[in-house]
Amino acid sequence: MGNEAVLVVDDSPDNLVLTQFLLESDGFEVRTAEDAGLALEVLRTYRPQLILMDVQLPGTDGLELTRQLRADPKWSDVVIVALTAYAMKGDEENCLAAGCDGYITKPVDTHTFACIVRDQNAGASHESSVAGRAAI
């Protein structure tokens, strides 16, 4: 496996530290941002293959940022996966409708998280190259 580039967008410093640690321990190259504005700043100079997007962010929320990125052809091939504590009926559908390729709920299982992210990235990349954006 190559070093997959990932941007993690989450307003919780603890969640950023944990997800960065888990992913880097599994060979991912990780950048982080605490809100939509910082995420857009990072994206000026960093091209991730995958963005893990917290839904609830201060200011512009993660679903609105996802819609903004999906509206720009430059980001059409980047996999965006919602990483959220929202796990009520309809929440996954809302994330997918906003343009997310997948959905992972918090709290994450530290033993399987990196594998799940790798599977989401591989599955979404394959699906988007074969049949356009697909729910995973």
N, C-alpha and C positions, 0 to 999 in steps of 0.2 A: 504494500500500500504506500502511495506517495503521501507527502505532507499536505493534506487537505487544508485549505485556508478557510477559516471560520471567523465571522464577526458575531459576538454575543452582545445583544442589546438588552440591558436589564437595569432597573433603577436601584436594585439592592446590591450594595457593595459585597455583602456576604455571598449572594448568589453568583456574582461575577467571579469572585475568587474561587469558589467551589467549581463552577463550570469550566473556568480556564484551567485549573489544576487537573480536573478529570480528563479534559480533552487533550491538553499538552502531554499528559502522562501516556496517552494512547497515540501520540505522534501527530496530532493536529497542530497547525500553526494558528494561533488565536490572537485576535485583537478584541478589545471590549469598548463599550460605550454605555453611559448611564442614562442617556435620553436620546430623542430623535435628532436633535441638533448636533450632538456629538457624534452620533452615528453617521450623519451626512458628512461631517468633517472627516471622519476616518475614511469614508468611501471615496473621498477626493483622491487619496493616494494609495488605497488598499483595495484589491480586487478579490473578495472572498468567493469561494465556490458555494458557500452556504452561510445564511444568516439565521441565527437563533434569535427570535424576536419575542420579547416579553410583550404581552398585550397591554397591561396596565403600566403606562409610563407617564411621568409628569408632562404637562403641556400636550404636545402631539402624541397620541397614544400609538401603540405598536401596529394596530390595524390601519390607522390612517397613514403611518409611515410606509407600511406594506403597499397600500394603494398608490402612494406617490411613486414608490420604486417601480411598481408594475406599470405605471403610466409612462415610464421612460424606457424606450427600447434598449438602452445601454445595460439595463439590469434584468432583461427578460430571461436570461439563461441562468441567473443566480437562484439557487434553491432557498426558499424562505420557509422556515418551520416555526410555528408558534410554540413558545415555551412558556406555559402559563399555569397559574393556580386555578384558572377558570375551568371547571370540570362539570358544569351543569348541562342539562339537556339543551342542545342548540348551540353551545359555545364552540364546539368543533366546526359545525357547519358555518357559523359566523366567521371563523378564522379562514376557512377554505374559500368562502365567498369573497373575502377581502383580498385574496390572492395568495394565501399561504399554500405551500405544497404539502405540508404535514402538520402534525399537532402532537406535542409532548406535554404531559401534565407534570406539575410540581406537587409535592417534592419529588425529586428524581431519585432513582435507585442508583447509588454510587457505583455499584458493581456492574451494572448493565448500561449505564448512560452513554458512554462513548460508543459502544456497539450499536445502540439504538440510533444515535446521531449518524454514524457511518451508514447504517442501513437506510435511513431516511434520505441521506445525500445520494447514495447509489440508486435507490429506487426512484426518487424524483428526477434525477438526471436521466436515467434510462427512459422513464415515462415521458418526460418532456421532449426527448430526442425522437421518440417513436410516435407519440400521439398527442403532443401538446400538454398543457398543464393537467395534472391528474391528482386526485386525492390519494393519499397514502394511508 
